[in-house]
């Protein structure tokens, strides 16, 4: 039986993917830009769930270190960026998508440290979030439990080791280094080819 190549343009329901990421990772940033391009060109054929995968935890020398057990005192850029992620999500998916893209840019275009309140607020403003609500939600440590869950599930059940890792609804996935200096010439074709290799023909 011949293999039918996967085509995102032909699907009737959005394709669900989980993307393990860290705001500090340039490959994850390029991946976010690429996947946003795919969604733009296909009219939203991707249903993306962003999963937290802190590289600070991956690279920790101390086996007892847990990034999600560190104090909520605003000093860790890892924790602050994910608190921003959580706070933005409280204002809906559209607001979150804009914030997500803006925060990646703050890190990788502007070279900013994401621990800073001003940087997180600037990203929130650019995304059109309600700033007062965002400030309040930013104080929460509710995301800490999600960091632990996303990281341990990714690492222990799925074998995730780096970002970005794309995992399909059938549990198959791939880590890939999307390079911002050499982006796919056709983002949709690139997604189709990746899906063909990873999900449609394991």
C-alpha positions as CSV (number, residue, x, y, z in Angstrom):
1,X,0.0,0.0,0.0
2,X,1.5,3.4,-1.0
3,X,2.0,6.0,1.7
4,X,-0.2,9.1,1.4
5,X,1.9,12.1,2.2
6,X,0.6,14.3,5.1
7,X,-0.9,17.7,4.1
8,X,-2.0,20.2,6.7
9,X,-4.0,22.0,4.0
10,X,-6.3,18.9,3.6
11,X,-7.1,18.2,7.3
12,X,-10.7,19.1,8.4
13,X,-9.9,19.3,12.2
14,X,-6.9,21.2,13.6
15,X,-3.9,19.1,14.3
16,X,-3.1,19.0,18.0
17,X,0.5,19.3,19.0
18,X,2.3,19.9,22.3
19,X,5.4,22.1,22.1
20,X,8.0,21.9,24.9
21,X,9.7,25.2,25.2
22,X,11.8,27.6,27.3
23,X,11.8,31.4,26.6
24,X,15.6,31.3,27.0
25,X,16.1,29.0,24.0
26,X,16.7,30.6,20.6
27,X,15.6,27.4,18.8
28,X,12.3,27.5,20.7
29,X,11.8,31.1,19.7
30,X,12.5,30.3,16.0
31,X,10.0,27.4,16.4
32,X,7.4,29.7,17.8
33,X,7.8,32.1,14.8
34,X,7.7,29.1,12.3
35,X,4.5,27.6,13.9
36,X,2.8,31.0,14.0
37,X,3.6,31.3,10.3
38,X,2.1,27.9,9.6
39,X,-1.1,28.8,11.5
40,X,-1.3,32.1,9.6
41,X,-0.9,30.5,6.2
42,X,-3.4,27.6,6.9
43,X,-6.1,29.6,8.7
44,X,-5.3,28.1,12.1
45,X,-4.9,24.4,11.3
46,X,-2.6,23.9,14.3
47,X,-3.9,23.6,17.8
48,X,-0.8,24.2,19.9
49,X,-0.4,23.6,23.6
50,X,2.8,25.1,24.9
51,X,4.4,23.0,27.6
52,X,7.0,24.3,30.0
53,X,10.4,22.7,29.9
54,X,13.0,24.8,31.8
55,X,16.5,24.3,30.6
56,X,17.8,25.5,33.9
57,X,16.4,22.3,35.3
58,X,17.9,20.2,32.5
59,X,21.3,21.7,33.1
60,X,21.3,21.7,36.9
61,X,24.5,20.3,38.4
62,X,22.8,19.6,41.7
63,X,20.6,16.4,41.4
64,X,18.4,17.8,44.2
65,X,17.8,21.1,42.5
66,X,14.2,21.7,41.5
67,X,13.5,25.0,39.7
68,X,9.8,24.9,40.7
69,X,10.8,24.8,44.4
70,X,12.8,28.0,44.2
71,X,11.5,31.1,46.0
72,X,8.9,33.3,44.3
73,X,11.0,36.4,44.8
74,X,11.4,37.7,41.3
75,X,15.1,36.9,40.9
76,X,14.9,33.9,38.6
77,X,14.4,34.8,34.9
78,X,13.2,31.2,34.3
79,X,10.5,31.4,36.9
80,X,9.5,35.0,36.0
81,X,9.1,34.2,32.3
82,X,6.8,31.3,33.1
83,X,4.9,33.4,35.6
84,X,4.4,35.9,32.8
85,X,3.3,32.9,30.6
86,X,0.7,31.9,33.2
87,X,-0.5,35.5,33.8
88,X,-1.0,36.1,30.1
89,X,-3.0,32.9,29.7
90,X,-5.5,34.1,32.3
91,X,-6.6,36.7,29.7
92,X,-7.5,34.3,26.9
93,X,-5.8,32.5,24.1
94,X,-5.5,35.4,21.7
95,X,-3.9,37.6,24.3
96,X,-1.6,34.8,25.3
97,X,-0.4,34.2,21.7
98,X,0.5,37.8,21.3
99,X,2.3,37.9,24.7
100,X,4.1,34.7,24.0
101,X,5.5,36.1,20.7
102,X,6.3,39.4,22.3
103,X,8.2,37.9,25.2
104,X,10.3,35.7,22.9
105,X,11.3,38.9,21.0
106,X,12.2,40.7,24.3
107,X,14.7,37.9,25.0
108,X,16.1,37.2,21.5
109,X,15.9,40.4,19.6
110,X,16.2,42.9,22.5
111,X,18.5,40.7,24.6
112,X,16.5,41.5,27.8
113,X,16.6,39.5,31.1
114,X,13.1,38.2,31.6
115,X,13.3,38.5,35.4
116,X,12.6,42.2,35.1
117,X,9.1,43.4,35.9
118,X,9.4,46.2,33.3
119,X,10.2,43.7,30.5
120,X,7.2,41.5,31.3
121,X,4.9,44.5,31.5
122,X,6.3,45.8,28.2
123,X,5.5,42.5,26.5
124,X,2.0,42.5,28.2
125,X,1.4,46.0,26.9
126,X,2.5,45.1,23.4
127,X,0.1,42.2,23.5
128,X,-2.8,44.4,24.6
129,X,-3.3,42.8,27.9
130,X,-5.1,44.4,30.8
131,X,-2.0,45.6,32.8
132,X,-3.5,45.8,36.2
133,X,-4.8,42.2,36.0
134,X,-1.5,41.0,34.5
135,X,0.4,42.6,37.4
136,X,-1.8,40.8,40.0
137,X,-1.6,37.5,38.2
138,X,2.1,37.8,37.8
139,X,2.5,37.6,41.6
140,X,0.9,34.1,41.7
141,X,3.0,31.0,42.1
142,X,0.2,28.8,40.5
143,X,2.4,28.1,37.5
144,X,5.0,26.4,39.7
145,X,2.9,23.2,39.8
146,X,2.5,23.3,36.1
147,X,6.3,23.6,35.6
148,X,6.8,20.5,37.7
149,X,4.1,18.6,35.8
150,X,5.1,19.6,32.3
151,X,8.8,19.0,32.9
152,X,8.5,15.6,34.7
153,X,5.9,14.3,32.2
154,X,8.0,15.5,29.2
155,X,11.2,14.1,30.6
156,X,10.1,10.8,32.2
157,X,7.1,9.7,30.0
158,X,8.1,11.2,26.6
159,X,11.9,11.4,26.7
160,X,12.0,15.1,26.1
161,X,15.5,16.5,26.6
162,X,15.6,19.8,24.8
163,X,13.5,22.6,23.3
164,X,11.6,22.9,21.1
165,X,10.2,19.3,21.1
166,X,7.0,18.8,19.2
167,X,4.8,15.9,20.4
168,X,1.8,14.8,18.3
169,X,-1.5,13.5,19.7
170,X,-0.3,9.9,19.3
171,X,2.6,10.5,21.6
172,X,5.3,10.5,18.9
173,X,7.5,13.5,18.8
174,X,10.8,15.1,17.7
175,X,13.3,17.6,19.0
176,X,14.4,20.0,16.3
177,X,16.7,23.0,16.1
178,X,14.9,25.6,14.1
179,X,17.5,28.2,13.2
180,X,16.3,31.8,12.9
181,X,19.1,32.6,10.5
182,X,17.9,29.7,8.2
183,X,14.2,29.5,8.5
184,X,12.2,27.0,6.3
185,X,11.5,28.7,2.9
186,X,7.9,27.3,3.0
187,X,6.8,26.9,6.7
188,X,3.8,24.7,5.8
189,X,5.7,22.3,3.6
190,X,8.3,22.0,6.3
191,X,5.6,21.1,8.9
192,X,4.1,18.6,6.4
193,X,7.4,16.9,6.0
194,X,8.2,16.8,9.7
195,X,4.7,15.4,10.4
196,X,5.1,12.8,7.6
197,X,8.4,11.5,9.2
198,X,7.4,11.8,12.9
199,X,3.6,11.3,13.2
200,X,2.1,9.9,10.0
201,X,4.9,7.3,9.4
202,X,6.6,6.5,12.7
